[in-house]
């Protein structure tokens, strides 16, 4: 036991050697955040209590209006970016502060949640002294409030003078309007004018952030086959039928690619029968399955998740090869549709984590490391990761995102606001 305690003391001493005292400006930022935590909590409650499911366009706009007032009061220029009616989405909130000081920052959040109005409503509620619940409290209204509260702390200290910052809160992250070439066009173009992107999706505690996130795309497998009496199935004349061929292909995906790190491919719909209809837009269909008829048609749809574009393209090539090795009496084809690109790990992203690691050590909360890319799905930051250095997972911490009873850790909430504010401050000091 003495050896373990001694080792722990040595490790802490080594960490303290590399830690530096926070500057007076940084200490002032922390004091402001501590003093104004009640206002941040109130803003969190106000926005959580507005339903803003992606398809609730009016609700998304109302939440955007709440945040817009905060940015207006800080002297940011704000605007609402409307999208074409054909996309059926509310649009996006943009707040900009023009300047020439330090890094040009692109701060990312989103206004929508997965909870639509026809789902049971869950308002903001404190469960105990350290946990609150509510729709989107963690994903990601908590992260949005962290952005606002961090910038308010900097603005109150006069530390945003001549700073170049674009805050972009999308209104459809949970279900992006299609095509994304339209719904994310303005988002991407504005990001290209910046040096660093910081995204405030849910934090995995105080010590981990994301330098990479997997991308997501879709695939649709279509199989046709000879039909006839089931007594002839497997024979040279009748063949195997569409259902057996589709099963062979999907299982081939599993056997051939199932153990590749960061690669997943999940069938969402598998439909076939003696008669079958499938609606691509609704991702729904119906089938009649007479057991004495060999199925003439089958459709399978699914997603494909990957860490790099190279991994995606290699997987698609191997999947196509499996599809072409048809069973007797069948024919199959597969089509792929790009969705959200991957946020690939880069040296620039890793350098940002090192800066954040230094900061959190200086704050006295310990080290910060890059998390496992396989633990996160795709997000808005992936659309711009190709153009600038970025990290994600700077938002609120909690549990149960996308599910009833979603929670936020209110003990870590002020610490995460402080971390965000100090990171933004230090990036704005670079080169100045």
C-alpha positions in Angstrom: 0.0 0.0 0.0 2.9 2.4 0.8 4.4 1.7 -2.6 1.1 2.5 -4.3 0.6 5.8 -2.4 4.2 6.8 -3.1 3.7 6.1 -6.9 0.5 8.2 -6.9 2.4 11.0 -5.2 5.2 10.9 -7.7 2.7 10.9 -10.6 0.9 13.9 -9.2 4.2 15.7 -8.6 5.2 15.1 -12.2 1.9 16.5 -13.4 2.3 19.6 -11.2 5.8 20.2 -12.6 4.3 20.8 -16.0 1.3 22.8 -14.7 1.5 26.6 -14.8 -0.5 29.0 -12.7 -3.4 30.6 -14.4 -2.9 34.2 -15.5 -4.9 37.0 -13.8 -7.1 37.3 -16.8 -7.8 33.5 -16.7 -8.6 33.7 -13.0 -11.0 36.5 -13.7 -12.8 34.4 -16.3 -13.3 31.6 -13.8 -14.6 34.0 -11.1 -17.1 35.5 -13.6 -18.4 32.0 -14.6 -18.7 31.0 -10.9 -20.6 34.1 -10.1 -23.0 33.9 -13.1 -23.7 30.2 -13.0 -27.3 30.8 -12.0 -27.9 32.8 -15.3 -26.4 29.9 -17.3 -28.6 27.4 -15.5 -31.7 29.6 -16.1 -30.9 29.8 -19.9 -30.5 26.0 -20.0 -33.9 25.5 -18.4 -35.6 28.1 -20.7 -34.3 26.4 -23.8 -34.8 22.8 -22.7 -38.5 23.7 -21.9 -39.0 24.6 -25.6 -39.6 21.5 -27.7 -37.2 21.7 -30.7 -37.5 18.3 -32.4 -35.9 18.6 -35.8 -39.2 18.7 -37.6 -40.7 21.2 -35.1 -39.5 24.1 -37.2 -41.2 26.8 -35.0 -39.7 25.2 -31.8 -36.2 25.2 -33.4 -36.7 28.9 -34.3 -37.8 29.7 -30.8 -34.7 28.2 -29.2 -32.6 30.0 -31.8 -34.3 33.3 -30.8 -33.4 32.7 -27.1 -29.7 32.2 -28.0 -29.8 35.0 -30.5 -30.6 37.5 -27.8 -27.6 36.4 -25.8 -25.3 37.0 -28.8 -26.9 40.3 -29.6 -26.2 41.5 -26.1 -22.5 40.6 -26.5 -22.2 42.7 -29.6 -22.1 39.9 -32.1 -23.8 40.4 -35.5 -26.5 37.7 -35.8 -28.6 36.3 -38.6 -31.0 33.4 -39.3 -29.9 31.3 -42.3 -33.1 30.1 -44.0 -33.2 26.9 -46.1 -35.3 26.1 -49.1 -38.9 25.0 -48.3 -38.2 21.7 -50.0 -35.8 20.7 -47.2 -38.5 21.1 -44.5 -36.1 22.4 -42.0 -36.0 25.5 -39.8 -32.6 26.9 -40.7 -29.6 27.9 -38.7 -28.4 30.6 -36.3 -25.2 32.4 -37.0 -23.4 34.9 -34.7 -20.2 36.5 -35.8 -17.6 38.7 -34.2 -15.1 40.3 -36.6 -11.5 40.9 -35.7 -7.9 40.0 -36.4 -6.6 38.7 -33.1 -5.3 35.2 -32.7 -6.9 32.1 -34.2 -10.1 32.6 -36.2 -12.5 30.3 -34.4 -15.6 28.4 -35.6 -17.8 27.3 -32.7 -20.4 24.6 -33.5 -23.6 23.7 -31.8 -27.1 22.7 -32.8 -30.6 23.8 -31.7 -32.7 20.7 -32.5 -33.2 17.5 -30.5 -34.4 14.0 -31.4 -37.6 14.6 -29.4 -40.5 15.6 -31.6 -43.7 17.2 -30.3 -45.7 13.9 -30.6 -43.3 12.3 -28.1 -43.9 12.5 -24.3 -42.5 15.9 -23.1 -39.8 16.0 -20.4 -39.1 19.5 -19.0 -36.0 20.6 -17.2 -35.9 19.2 -13.7 -33.3 18.9 -11.0 -33.1 15.3 -9.9 -30.6 16.0 -7.1 -27.9 18.5 -6.4 -25.7 17.1 -9.2 -28.0 15.9 -11.9 -30.8 17.4 -14.0 -32.9 15.9 -16.7 -34.9 17.2 -19.7 -35.2 16.8 -23.5 -31.9 17.8 -25.1 -30.4 18.9 -21.8 -27.2 17.1 -22.7 -27.4 16.8 -26.5 -27.0 19.5 -27.0 -28.6 22.5 -25.3 -26.1 22.1 -22.5 -23.3 22.4 -25.0 -25.0 25.5 -26.6 -25.2 27.2 -23.2 -21.5 26.4 -22.5 -20.7 28.3 -25.7 -22.8 31.3 -24.7 -21.6 31.4 -21.0 -17.9 31.0 -22.0 -18.2 33.9 -24.5 -20.1 36.0 -22.0 -17.2 35.6 -19.5 -14.7 36.7 -22.1 -16.8 39.6 -23.2 -17.3 40.8 -19.6 -13.5 40.9 -19.1 -13.0 42.8 -22.4 -11.2 39.8 -23.9 -13.2 39.5 -27.1 -11.9 42.8 -28.5 -10.6 42.3 -32.0 -11.5 38.6 -31.8 -12.6 36.7 -34.9 -15.3 34.2 -34.0 -18.2 32.6 -35.9 -20.7 30.7 -33.8 -22.9 28.4 -35.9 -25.9 26.6 -34.3 -27.5 24.4 -36.9 -31.2 23.6 -36.7 -31.2 20.1 -38.1 -28.1 18.2 -36.8 -30.2 15.3 -35.6 -31.8 14.8 -39.0 -30.0 17.0 -41.6 -32.0 18.3 -44.5 -31.2 16.5 -47.8 -29.3 17.1 -49.8 -26.6 18.1 -47.4 -24.9 19.9 -50.2 -27.7 22.5 -49.7 -28.4 22.2 -45.9 -24.7 22.5 -45.1 -23.5 24.8 -47.9 -23.4 28.0 -45.9 -22.0 26.1 -42.8 -19.1 24.8 -44.8 -18.3 28.0 -46.6 -18.1 30.0 -43.4 -16.0 27.4 -41.7 -13.4 27.7 -44.6 -12.8 31.3 -43.4 -11.5 30.1 -40.0 -8.5 28.3 -38.6 -9.9 26.1 -35.8 -13.3 24.5 -35.3 -14.5 23.6 -31.8 -17.7 21.6 -31.5 -19.7 21.3 -28.3 -21.4 17.9 -28.6 -21.6 16.0 -25.4 -18.5 15.6 -23.3 -17.3 12.2 -22.1 -16.4 13.6 -18.7 -13.6 16.0 -18.0 -10.6 14.2 -19.5 -11.6 13.1 -23.0 -12.4 14.9 -26.2 -12.8 13.8 -29.8 -10.1 14.3 -32.5 -12.0 11.9 -34.8 -15.5 10.8 -35.5 -16.8 8.2 -37.8 -18.6 9.1 -41.0 -22.0 7.6 -42.0 -23.4 6.6 -45.4 -26.2 4.4 -46.6 -26.5 1.4 -48.9 -29.4 -0.4 -50.7 -29.1 -3.9 -51.9 -31.6 -5.1 -54.5 -32.0 -8.7 -55.5 -34.1 -10.3 -58.2 -34.4 -14.0 -58.9 -36.3 -16.6 -60.8 -39.6 -17.5 -59.2 -41.6 -20.7 -59.2 -42.9 -23.5 -57.0 -40.9 -23.9 -53.8 -40.4 -27.6 -54.4 -37.8 -26.7 -57.0 -35.7 -24.3 -54.9 -31.9 -25.0 -55.1 -32.3 -26.9 -58.4 -30.4 -25.9 -61.5 -33.5 -24.8 -63.2 -35.2 -22.8 -60.4 -32.2 -21.5 -58.5 -32.0 -20.2 -54.9 -34.5 -17.3 -54.9 -34.0 -13.7 -53.8 -34.2 -14.2 -50.1 -31.4 -16.8 -50.0 -29.2 -14.6 -52.2 -29.8 -11.5 -50.0 -29.0 -13.5 -46.9 -25.8 -14.8 -48.5 -24.7 -11.3 -49.4 -25.5 -9.7 -46.0 -23.8 -12.6 -44.2 -20.9 -12.2 -46.6 -20.5 -8.6 -45.4 -20.4 -9.8 -41.8 -17.8 -12.6 -42.5 -15.5 -10.5 -44.7 -15.6 -7.1 -43.1 -17.0 -7.7 -39.6 -13.8 -7.6 -37.7 -12.3 -4.4 -39.2 -11.7 -1.7 -36.6 -14.0 1.3 -36.8 -16.0 -0.2 -39.7 -19.7 -1.1 -39.1 -22.5 -1.9 -41.5 -26.0 -2.4 -40.1 -29.0 -3.7 -42.0 -32.0 -1.6 -41.2 -34.7 -3.1 -43.4 -34.7 -6.6 -44.9 -37.9 -7.3 -47.0 -38.7 -10.0 -49.5 -41.5 -12.4 -50.3 -43.6 -13.8 -53.1 -44.9 -10.3 -53.6 -43.0 -7.2 -52.3 -43.2 -3.4 -52.4 -40.6 -1.0 -51.0 -40.8 2.8 -50.7 -37.3 4.3 -50.8 -38.2 7.7 -49.5 -40.1 6.3 -46.5 -37.7 3.4 -45.9 -40.7 1.2 -45.5 -42.4 -1.6 -47.4 -44.8 -4.5 -47.3 -44.6 -8.1 -48.4 -46.7 -11.2 -48.9 -44.9 -14.4 -48.2 -46.4 -17.5 -49.6 -44.2 -20.3 -48.4 -44.7 -22.4 -51.6 -43.4 -19.6 -53.9 -39.7 -18.9 -54.4 -39.2 -15.2 -53.7 -38.6 -13.1 -56.8 -37.4 -9.9 -55.1 -35.7 -8.7 -51.9 -34.5 -5.3 -50.7 -32.1 -4.7 -47.9 -31.1 -1.2 -46.7 -28.4 -0.3 -44.1 -25.8 2.2 -43.0 -22.0 2.1 -43.3 -19.8 3.8 -40.8 -16.1 4.4 -41.2 -13.2 6.5 -39.8 -11.6 7.6 -43.1 -12.6 8.0 -46.7 -10.1 5.4 -47.7 -11.7 2.9 -45.3 -15.1 3.7 -46.7 -14.1 3.2 -50.4 -12.2 0.0 -49.6 -15.3 -1.4 -47.8 -17.6 -0.4 -50.7 -15.3 -2.2 -53.2 -15.3 -5.4 -51.1 -19.1 -5.2 -50.6 -19.6 -4.9 -54.4 -17.4 -8.0 -54.9 -19.5 -10.0 -52.6 -22.7 -8.8 -54.4 -21.5 -9.9 -57.8 -20.8 -13.5 -56.8 -24.4 -14.4 -57.4 -26.1 -17.7 -56.5 -27.7 -19.6 -59.3 -30.9 -18.0 -60.7 -30.3 -14.6 -59.0 -29.0 -11.2 -59.8 -28.1 -8.4 -57.3 -26.9 -4.9 -57.3 -25.9 -2.4 -54.5 -26.0 1.4 -54.5 -24.3 3.7 -52.0 -25.3 7.1 -50.9 -22.9 9.5 -49.1 -24.1 11.0 -45.8 -21.9 12.7 -43.2 -18.2 12.4 -44.0 -15.7 11.2 -41.5 -13.8 13.5 -39.1 -10.4 11.9 -39.7 -7.7 12.0 -37.1 -5.0 14.5 -38.1 -1.8 16.0 -36.6 -3.5 19.3 -36.3 -6.3 17.9 -34.3 -3.9 16.1 -32.0 -2.0 19.4 -31.5 -5.2 21.0 -30.3 -5.6 18.2 -27.7 -2.1 18.9 -26.5 -3.0 22.5 -25.9 -6.2 21.5 -24.1 -4.2 19.0 -22.0 -1.8 21.8 -20.9 -4.8 23.9 -20.1 -6.7 21.3 -18.0 -3.5 20.5 -16.1 -3.1 24.3 -15.4 -6.7 24.3 -14.2 -5.9 21.5 -11.8 -8.4 19.0 -13.2 -5.9 16.6 -14.7 -4.9 15.5 -18.2 -7.0 15.5 -21.4 -6.7 12.9 -24.1 -8.2 12.0 -27.4 -11.1 9.5 -27.0 -12.0 6.4 -29.0 -13.4 7.4 -32.4 -15.6 4.3 -32.4 -17.5 5.6 -29.4 -19.1 8.5 -31.2 -21.5 8.7 -34.2 -21.3 11.3 -37.0 -21.8 15.0 -36.3 -21.8 18.4 -37.9 -18.1 19.0 -37.4 -17.4 16.2 -39.9 -18.7 18.4 -42.7 -15.8 20.8 -42.1 -13.1 18.6 -40.6 -11.4 18.4 -44.0 -10.8 22.2 -44.1 -9.4 23.1 -40.6 -8.1 21.7 -37.4 -10.8 20.7 -35.0 -11.9 18.9 -31.8 -15.3 17.9 -30.6 -16.8 16.7 -27.3 -16.4 20.1 -25.5 -20.0 20.3 -24.4 -22.0 19.2 -21.4 -21.5 15.8 -19.7 -24.3 13.4 -18.8 -26.0 10.2 -19.7 -28.8 8.8 -21.9 -28.6 11.1 -24.9 -31.4 10.5 -27.4 -33.5 8.6 -24.8 -36.2 9.5 -22.3 -34.6 10.6 -19.0 -31.5 12.2 -20.7 -29.4 13.8 -17.9 -26.7 16.4 -17.5 -24.0 16.5 -14.8 -24.5 19.8 -13.1 -21.4 19.4 -11.0 -19.2 19.3 -14.0 -21.2 21.9 -15.9 -19.4 25.0 -14.5 -16.0 23.3 -14.9 -16.7 22.6 -18.6 -17.8 26.2 -19.1 -14.5 27.3 -17.6 -12.6 24.9 -19.8 -14.3 26.2 -22.9 -13.7 29.8 -22.0 -10.1 29.4 -21.2 -9.4 27.3 -24.4 -11.1 30.0 -26.5 -9.1 32.7 -24.7 -5.7 31.0 -25.2 -6.4 30.3 -28.9 -7.3 34.0 -29.3 -3.9 34.9 -27.7 -1.9 32.9 -30.2 0.1 35.2 -32.5 -1.1 38.3 -30.8 
